[in-house]
Amino acid sequence: MVDDVFNDGGQDAPDGVDTGVTDPKAQKRFRTRNKEGRERYLDMVQKERALMLEQGVSRSAEQLLDMAGATQSSDLEEESIKDRATGDQLRAVLPVQAWLPLSIHLIGLKDGILRIAPLYEMNDKQIDSLISTTRRSGFHIEKIEIEVWDRKELTDTLRSVRDLSADRCEKTLALWLGDTDNGLLLNQFQRDMLAEALQMRASDIHLVQDNNPEAPNWIQYRIDGDLMPMHLLPAEAMARLTTLLKRDAGLNFGDRTTPKDGRFSFQWQGRTIDVRVAAGPQAQDGEKLTLRLLDRAALKGFDELLRRHEDVADYLSKLLSPEIKGGGGLILLSGPTGSGKTTTMYACVQEIDRRRKHVLTIEDPIEYELRYATQWQVRPDMEGGSFADLIRAAMRHDPDYIVVGEMRDADTVETALRAAESGHTVISTVHADSALQTFERMRSLMPAERERASTYTLAQQVGAILNQRLVRTLCQGCAHKTEVKNVLKEEDMHYLEIGPDTIVSKHNTSGCDLCNRTGIAGRTLLLDALLITLGPAQRNHIYEALISNVNNITKEEGVVVHTRREGLVDLVVSGLVDPRAAVTYLEE
């Protein structure tokens, strides 16, 4: 047992350091980690130098290292990092969403082997997803090697990694609140706040500047769908912070009465993060700012986003394959607001070979800038700037794929159907509560005088409908394992079609340090999908079902159905979702 190698009596390690470790293998591991700690320190010095340069202080890395009593080490060559990297270098490049929710410590990469120490047992899908993400980030990786660490040591390591940016943010905030006129500290707090939010997997930051002295001025992070209060600022300090953010976003920071949008970018962990800023008025001459954090490196492909829906991913890949281009078709992504439709839409774009095929997107707003793609911003206040106008214009630019941000009105629906009918593959989103209801929603947007003709085109062209939800997954560090009969009533077990002795995970509402005391460690995609595998000439019965009773479509030959229930049961049995939450999801 690994626990046995850690005891009170130990031998001296090299350099006279008492490690408390007697086992030779454990001593070797300690020396390795000590070396990694030194590399971490050197990397930190380099980052501090960059910050000092931003603040107008010129000091070389050598000077800083000399001051600290350290020796300079040569940086890795740009190409060599693809073959080997320390844990810190991996954490600097890999999207935080790929490894932080898994509660794993990234030890390092060498000779195509990624060494990790997981706090909990990982399944094959999680391992495959991590390999895929590491490869997409530019590393050469053949397999993952798992090390078993002492649980306390590993927990402390994970906590320190997670808390690194949070500690810095709190310290910077305390310094700045002691001297709010200090512009350097204000700029530093802004950077640290953004870094902390990304480290905590926040999708948005909410700032409310309320000049009422009785009202709290909170900075809130949206994490896993919920808003969490993080920092409380005095009104004067919040006003200074919002002014800085608006200035960076190119907004008129003197105007607090008009809603407006802007954006800026900053560097984090070696990559560019885009921040979309929305500003609007608040009571008492205050202001509300909402910051959407857009990490280009975190864009997911099918292998990661749809890893629990492999057959859906395979069919979508087929529809998007350049080998079948020419027939056109329609892919619809539906769901309520905040269900991840845009993420799936970008995943579809990621699947397309954009160097060989022309992808043209029409968005409002443009979330991510995509290489080898034409991206147009909808401007409804300008003539020719609506979704429908831009779709018509797009067809004159020889696109292979047209991505429409949202189906909002009859003109957009008709124009998109016409584009699909003319041989373009059209990908779009629409608000609907289920895959079947997506058909009804599309029909409701069609003009009454052309409803039957548009419905016929819809039946001919639709290839796939994905209705999606995001369900919160349990923190594997604090979730309780138990038999499902101890959690659910008999009728609910029958409802989920799960046997009473099935081992499941139960949400720990108290949480732990690894999940910020929430008991939740991220969200995963849940699909309700219809895949229509028939050719256009074989779809008359699809049209008839749409006209008479849309529910009949699920019974037709050539229609593959994936229900939300199937996906939920899989998540419950895998220990990722609380069975009580699963019942609630199905009842919605």
N, C-alpha and C positions, 0 to 999 in steps of 0.2 A: 504494500500500500504506500502511496505517495506520502500520506500523512506521517508515516513512520520515519521518514528521513529528516524531519524537522523536530529537533529536540533542544533541550536547554544546554546540554554540554557539547561543545563543538571544538573543532580544530581551527587553527588559524589558516585563513586563505592567504594567497600571495598578497604582498604589500601590508601584511600585518592586520588585515581586517578579519575580525571574528564574525563569522557568518552564522554560527550555530548549526552548521551542516556537517555531518560526518561522512555521509555516503559519497564516494568519489564521483559518481555520475551527477549527483546533486551539486557537488562543488564545482564541477565543470560548467553546469548550467548557470550557477551563480556568477562565475567569471564572465560567461557570455553576456548575461544580463547587465553586469557591471560595465562591460564594454559598450553595450547598447545605451546604457544610461549616460555614458560619456559622450557618445555620438548625439544623443538627444540634447545634451548641454551645448555642444558645439552648434547644432542646428538652431537652438534658441538664441545663441549669441548672434548668429547671422540675421535672424529675424529682428532682434533688438537693434542691430546696426541699421537695418532698413527703416525702422521706425524713427530712429534718431535722425537719419538723413531727411525723412519727411518733415521733421521738426526743425530743420536747419542746422543740426549738429553734425559735423563731419568727423568721423572717427573710423579708421579702418578696422576690419575684422581682426587683424593681427594685434592692433593696439588694445582692443577690447579683451582679447584672449590673454594678452600679456598682463593686463590689469587684473585679470581673474586668476592668473597663475596656471593657465592651460596652454598646451601646445597646439599649433595649427595642424589640422588634418586636411588632406586633399579631398576636394569634393568629388563625388562620383561623376564620371563622364555621362553625358546625356544619354548615350546608347546603353551604357552598362546598367542603368536603373531598370531597363527592361528585363534584364536577366537576374539581377539581385537588388535587394533593397532592404533597409532596416524596417522595423515596425513603424517608426515615426514617418519614414518616407512613404510607406504604404498608406498610413492614415492621412497623409497630406494630399494624396492623389485620388484614392478611392472615395466615391461618394459616401458620406457618413451614413446615409440610409441603408447602405449595403452591408454594413458590419455592426453598427452600434446597436440596433434592435435585437441582434442575435446573441448579445452578451458574449462576445468572443474577443480575445486579445490577439492582435496581429503581431506575431513574433518576428517574422522576416521571410524573405524570399531568396532562395539560392538554388541554382541549377534546375530551375523549373519546378521546384517544390515550395509551396507556400505552407509555412509552419504556423499553426494557430493553437491557442489554448481556449477551448470553449467551456463556459461555466456549466452548460447543460448538453445533453446528447443532441447531436444534429442529425436530421434525416437526410436522405439522398438528394431530395429536391433543394434543400437549403445549401448543401455542399455544391451541387451543380450550379446553382444560381450565383454563389460566391465566385466560383471558377469563371463563369461567364462574365461577370462584372469586372473581375480582375483583368481578364483578357481584353475587354473593351476599353479598359483604362490604359492599355499599351504595354502590359507586362507579359512576359513569356512564362506561362504556367502550364504544367502537365498534370499535376495532382496536388492534393492537400494532405499534409501530414499533421495529425492531431497529437498534441502533447497533453499529458495529464498533470495538472498542477495541484498543489495544495489549495483547497477551496478558499481558505481565508486569504492566502497570498494573492490568488487570482481575483477575488472580490475586491481587495484593496487596490490592486492594479487597475481594474476596470473603473473603479470609483475615481481614482486619481486622473485617469484619462478623461472621463466625463466631466469632472469638476474643474479641469484646467482653465478653460475659458471663463467659466462661471466665477471662479475665484478672482481672476483678473478683472472681470467686469465689476464685481462688487468693490474691489480695491480702488479702481479708477473712479467709480461713482462717488465713493467716500471722499477722495481727494478733490474731485471737481466740486462737490457740494460745499466743500470748505473754501472754495475760491471760484465761484461761478463766473467771474470775469475772465478766467484763464481760458483763452481760446484753444490752446494746445490740449488741455485736459478735456475740453468739450469734444474736440475732434477724436481724441483717443477713446472717450467713452462711446461715441457713436460707432467706431470700428469694433470695440469690444462687445457692444450690445448686439450688433449684427452677427458677430462670430458666435456669441453665446446662443442666439436664436437658432443658428444653423446647427450648432453642436447638439442642441436639444430637439432637433428634427421639426422645428417650427415652420409652418407654411406661411404665416402672416404675423406681423407685429402691429398692434393697435396702440396708438397714443392719443390720449384725450387731454387737451389743454383747456381747462375750465378756469376762468378768472374769478369764479366765486371762491372766496377763501375757505368756505366750508366744504367744498367739493374736493374729493381726492383726485389727484392727477396720476393715474396708473399707466405704466407700460405693461401691456399684456401680450403674451405669445399664444398663438393658436397651435396646439399640439394635439395630434390625433383627433381633430375635430372640435376640441374644447378650448375655450379661452382660459388661460392661467395667468393671474396677476403675478408679476415678477418684480417690478421696481416701482416704488412710490417716490415721486418727485415734488418738490415745492412748485407752485405755479410759475414763479420766475424762471426756475431751471427748465421746466417743461417748455416754456415759451422760447427760450434760447435754443433748445434741442430741435423743436419743430421748425424754427426759422432756418437752422442749419440744414435740416433735411430737405426743406422746400428749395433752398438755394441750390443744393447739390442736384436736385431733380429739375432745375431750370424753371421753377415756378415763381410767380410774383409773391414774395414772402410778406409783403405788406397788405395783401388782399386776403381777408378772412371770411368774406361773405359769399364768394363764388366757388362752387365745386370745380375742381380742376385736376388734371392728371399729368404726371411726368415720370421720369425714370433716371436712374444713374447706375453705375457699375462700380464694383470694388474687387480687390484681390483677396482671396481667402484660400488657404491651403494650396497655393500654387495655381489656382484657376480663377476665372472671372465669374462673379456672381452678379446678376442683374437684379435691381430692386425697382419695382413699379410702385409709385407713390400716388395715392389718391387723397386729396385734401378736400374738406368740406366744413361748413360752419357748425359751431357748437353754441349752446346757450351761454348767456352772459359774455358775449363778444369773444367766445373761445373758438377752438378749432379741433377737429378730429382728423387724424392722419392714419391711414391704413397702408402698411408696407407689405407687398407681396414679394417673397423671396424666390428667385428663379435661378436654380443651379443647373447650368447647361450640362454639367457632367452627370447629373442625377436623372437625365432623361432615360427612360426604361425602354428596352426592346421587348419583343414577345417572349423571349426565353426567361426574362425576369418577371414581367408583368403578368403573364398568363401561364406561369409554371405549374399551376394547379388545374389548368384547363388546356392540356396539350393538344387535344383534338381540335379545339377552337382555334388555337394558334396555328396549327398545321393548315386548316382550311383558309384562314385569313391570309396566310403566306401564299397559298395557291392563288387566291383572288388577286393578290398584289404582285404576283410574279410577272416579270416582263415577257415571259414565254407565252402567256395567254393574252397579252395586251392587244387590244383591237376590238374586243367585244363589248367594252364598256361595262357598266354595272354600278350598283349603289351599295355602299356600306353605311349603315346607320348606327350611331352610338347614342343611346338614350339613358336617361336617369334624372333624378332631381339635381338641383344645384348642389355643388360640392361633392358629387359622387365620383369624380375622377375622369369625366368624359374627355376633357382636354388632354389629360395624360395619355389616355388610350389613343386619342387621335394622333398625337405626336409619335406614339409607338408604331402606329401604322406607317407614318412617314419614314420613321427610322428603318422600317423593313424594306423600303423601296430603294433600288439602286439609283440614286439621284445623279450619278455621273453619266448614266446611259439614258435615263428617262427624265423628262421635264415635269417637275412637280411645282404647281402653282397654288399657293394658299391664300385664302381670303379670310381675314381674322379681325376680330374686334374685342380686345386689342391683340396685337402680336405679342405673344408671351415669350417665345424663345426664337432667337435668330438661328436659322438653319443654313448650313453650308450646302451649296449646289441646289438651292431652291429659290423660286421667286415668291416673295411674300408681299401681299398688298394689305394695307390698313383700310378698313371700312370707315368712310367719312359721310354719315347720313346728312350732315348739314351742308354738304356740297353737292352740286349737280353731278350725277353719274357716280356718286360715291356709295350707294347702297349695295347690299349683298347681291341683289338681282342684277344691278347694273354692272357690277364687277365680274359676275359670272359670264354675262354676255361678252364683256370685253376680253375676258380670259380666253374664250374659245378662239379668238383671233390671234392668240400668241402661241399656238401649236402646243398646248399642254398634253401630256399623257395622263396626268392625274390632277384633279381639281379638288382641293380640300376647302370645304365651306365651314366656317366656324360654328354657325348655328342656322337652322331652318326657323325663321321667325314669322314669315307671312306667305300669302298665296303666290306672290310674284317670285319669291325666292324658291319655293317648292317647284313651281312650274319650270323655271329656268334651269334648276338643278336636274330635274327629270329629263329635260330636253338635252342637256349636256351628256347625261348618262346614255340616253338613247342614240346619240350621235357618235358613240364610240369612246367616250372618256370615262375613266373610272372616277367616281365621285365619292368622297368620304365626308360625312357631315354628322353633326350632333343635333339632337332634338330633345325637348323636355317631355318625358313620359314615365309612368310608374312601372311598366312591364314591357316585355318584348311584343306581346300581342297589342297592348295599348299603343305602341309606337305606330302601328298601322292606322289605328283610329285617329291618333294625333295628326299624322300626315294627311289623312283624308279631311280632317276638320280645317286644315289650312288651305285646302284646294278651293278654287273659285266654284261656286255652285253650278254655274252654267257649263263647266268643263269637268265636273267631278268624275263622271264615268270614264271619260277619255284619260284623265290623269291617273285614275285608279288602275286602269289597264296598263299604263306605262309603268306605274309603281310595281305591279305584279310581275311584269316582264323583266324589270331591271334589278330589283332588290336581290342581293346575294347573301347578305348577313345582317342580322339585327342583334346588337349586344346591349342589353339593358343591365346596368350595373349599380352596385352599392359598394361602399367601403365599410367593412366591419372591423371593429377594434379587436386586436389580438392580445392575448394575455401575456403579461410578463412571466417568463419561465423561471424567474428567480424567486417569486413569491406565490405563484399559483398553487393551490392545494390539489393533490391527486386524490381522487375518491371514485367510488362506484356511482354510476349515474342514478341509481335508485335512491341514493342519499341526497340527491339534489333536486330531482324532478318528481312530480306526481305521475301516477300510472298513465293517466290520459295524455300527459305531455310526452312521456316516453313513446307511447303509441303514435302520437302526433309526429314525432321525429323519426319513428321507426328504428329505435335504438333499444337493444336488450338491456335489462336491468343490471347485469353484472359488468357492463362495459366500463372500462376505466376512462375517466374524463378529468379535465382540469376545472377547478372552481376559482372564480375571481376573488382575490384577496383585496378587499377594499382599503386596507391599511397600507398596501404596497410595500416597497422597500427602497433602498437608496438608488438602486439601478433604474427604477422606473419613476423617479421623482414622487414616490409615495402614491402613485395612481393605480398601480396594479396592471397598467396597460403599457404595451411596448410596441406600438405602431398599429397600422391598419393594413388589411389585405383586400384584394378584389373579390367580389362575389358576383357571379354572372347569372343572368336569365337570358338565354340566347336561342335564336332561331337561325339555322343555317339551311339555305335553300340550294340544293345541289343539282336541280334540274335545269336544262337549257331553256331559253326563252320560248321555243316552240312547244314545250311540254307543260306550260304553265297556265293553261286555260282554267283548270280547276282552282288554282291559286286566286285568280281574278274572281271567279264565281264565289269563293269563300269570302273574299273581301267585301263583295257586294251584299251577300246574304247574311253570313254568320262567321265572323273572323275566327272564332274558336275552333272551327272545323279545319283550319290550316294545319294545326298540330297533328291531325290524324292523316294528312295526305302523304302519299309516297314521295320520297325525295326531300322531305322536310325533317331535319335533325333538330331535336329539342334538347336543351340543357336547362334544367329547372334550378331555381334558387335553393330548393330543398336539398337536392343532391349535393350541391356545393357546401351547404351549411353542415350537413351530417359529416362530410369529410373533414371539415374544420374542427368540429366537436370531437370526433374520434381521434384526431391528430393532437388534441390537447391545446389547440390554439384559440378556441372560442368557448366561453362559458355556455353550457347547455341552456341555462335560463335566458341568456341574451339571444341565443339562437331561436328560441320560441318567440321571443319578442320581435325579432327580425322577420319571421315568417308571418306574424300577425299584422305587420304594417301594410 
